């Protein structure tokens, strides 16, 4: 992604999104072995790799032979896929083009729309002639960076310091859907908070680590508020009875000096409002603030809840 931003900020602001149709299913075995033979002069190794390629796929208990492609999910597949497209990398380099590739995802950056259309046609033709790969006519396109997507990132331009990247809307929706699944109220209330917090922390750390090069302060701030609201609903609902809710809110009130009266906590505990609206009140928001949720509980083994925005800023610091 750093290389992408370098190209964009150097003036190559037309992007060719190359999409190879069913890449892992269409790798030609003979061509792959011939490419491997250029570097690996060992018959046993090449025979073993060919056996791996032709091992077949099991579906519903039946094995179907594989005459083309590399087995998806196999430990060797990503390496073989990269070796196969290495020839394409060398071809683009020999033409002096600026490009980035990760497995079968490839973007080429040029300076004008005319050049982009020309390069797209010639690159697609070369892949079909030399590597027997078909470029998808519907998914391959020429466009501006803000309309392009690569490895889950899209781009925006600042008037001060040029192009930046950020997570695409699709990846943000996927994150929200994954967290919503963990915080599904009926299931989350019945499991220990330690399990829920651990799952949430794993999801957030993994997602933020991946997209940390992108700009997403505003999104993470909003996302963190939404997630903590749902967490508060689960905590309050686990306390169940109004009396228990009142006692626990008073404890938190005294411990963290929230300065609420007993009447305030009593109103929340005995409110006829739904769980979601009740947890939007100031009493619950302050008693179960981000700092309180971030504190681990040694007695129950519950980890502290990661604050998405703070975690992102600590990585970027």
SULVEN-V51938 format. One record per residue. PHI is phi as a letter, one per 40 degrees, with the letter a starting at -180 (none if undefined). OMEGA is omega as a letter, one per 30 degrees, with the letter a starting at -180 (none if undefined). BURIAL is b if it has 9 or more other C-alpha atoms within 8 Angstrom, else e. Layout:
phi->(PHI | PHI)
omega->(OMEGA | OMEGA)
burial->(BURIAL | BURIAL)
//
This chain:
phi->(none | c | c | d | c | c | c | c | c | c | h | c | b | b | b | b | c | c | b | c | c | f | d | c | c | b | c | c | c | c | c | c | c | c | c | c | c | c | b | b | b | a | c | c | c | c | c | c | c | c | c | c | c | c | c | g | b | c | b | f | g | b | c | b | c | b | c | b | g | b | c | c | g | c | c | c | d | c | c | c | c | c | c | c | c | c | c | c | d | c | c | c | c | c | c | g | c | c | a | b | a | b | f | c | c | b | b | b | b | b | c | a | c | c | c | c | c | c | c | c | c | c | c | c | c | c | c | c | c | c | b | f | b | b | c | c | c | c | c | c | a | b | a | c | d | c | b | b | a | a | f | g | b | b | b | a | b | c | c | c | b | g | c | b | b | a | c | c | d | c | c | c | c | c | c | c | c | c | c | c | c | c | c | d | d | c | c | c | c | c | b | c | c | d | c | c | c | c | c | c | c | c | c | c | c | c | c | c | d | c | c | c | c | c | c | a | d | c | c | c | c | c | c | c | c | c | c | c | c | c | c | c | d | c | c | c | c | c | c | g | c | d | c | c | c | c | c | c | c | c | c | c | c | c | c | b | f | c | g | c | c | c | c | c | c | c | c | c | c | b | c | c | c | c | d | c | c | c | c | c | c | d | d | c | c | c | c | b | c | d | c | c | c | c | c | c | b | c | c | c | g | c | c | c | c | c | c | d | c | c | c | c | c | c | c | c | c)
omega->(l | l | l | a | l | l | a | a | l | l | l | a | l | a | l | l | a | l | l | a | l | a | a | a | a | l | a | a | a | l | l | a | l | l | l | a | l | a | a | a | a | a | a | l | a | l | l | l | l | l | l | a | a | a | l | a | l | l | a | l | a | a | l | a | l | l | l | l | l | a | a | a | l | a | a | a | a | a | a | l | l | l | a | a | l | l | l | l | a | l | l | l | a | l | l | a | l | a | l | l | l | a | a | l | a | l | l | a | l | a | a | a | l | l | a | l | l | a | a | a | a | l | l | l | a | l | a | a | a | a | l | l | a | l | a | a | a | a | l | a | l | a | l | a | a | l | a | l | a | l | l | a | l | a | l | a | l | l | a | a | l | a | l | l | l | l | l | l | a | l | l | l | l | l | a | l | a | l | l | l | l | a | l | a | a | a | a | a | a | l | l | l | a | a | a | a | l | l | l | a | l | a | a | a | a | a | a | l | a | a | a | l | a | l | a | a | a | a | a | l | l | a | l | l | l | a | a | l | a | l | l | l | a | a | a | a | l | l | l | a | l | a | l | l | a | a | a | l | l | l | l | l | a | a | a | l | a | l | l | l | l | l | l | a | l | l | a | a | a | a | l | l | l | a | a | a | l | a | l | l | a | a | a | a | a | a | l | a | l | l | l | l | a | l | l | l | a | a | a | a | a | l | l | l | l | l | a | a | a | a | l | a | l | l | a | a | none)
burial->(e | e | e | b | b | e | b | b | b | e | e | b | b | b | b | b | b | b | b | b | e | e | b | b | b | b | b | b | b | e | e | b | b | e | b | b | b | e | e | e | e | e | e | e | e | b | e | e | e | b | e | e | b | b | e | b | b | e | e | e | e | e | e | e | e | b | e | b | b | b | b | e | e | e | e | e | b | b | e | b | b | b | b | b | b | e | e | e | e | e | e | b | b | e | e | e | b | b | b | b | e | e | e | b | b | b | b | b | b | b | b | b | b | e | b | b | b | e | e | b | e | e | e | b | e | b | b | b | e | e | b | b | b | b | b | b | e | e | e | b | b | b | b | b | b | e | e | b | b | e | e | b | b | b | b | b | e | e | e | e | e | e | b | b | b | b | b | b | e | e | b | b | e | e | b | b | e | e | b | e | e | b | b | e | e | e | e | b | b | e | e | e | b | b | b | b | b | b | b | b | b | e | b | b | b | e | b | b | b | e | b | b | b | b | b | e | e | e | e | b | b | e | b | b | e | e | b | b | b | b | b | b | b | b | b | b | b | e | e | e | e | e | e | b | b | b | e | e | b | b | e | b | b | b | e | e | e | b | e | e | e | e | e | b | b | b | e | b | b | e | e | e | e | e | b | b | e | b | b | b | b | e | b | b | b | e | b | b | b | e | e | e | b | b | b | b | b | e | e | e | e | b | b | b | b | e | b | b | b | e | b | b | e | e | e | e | e)
//
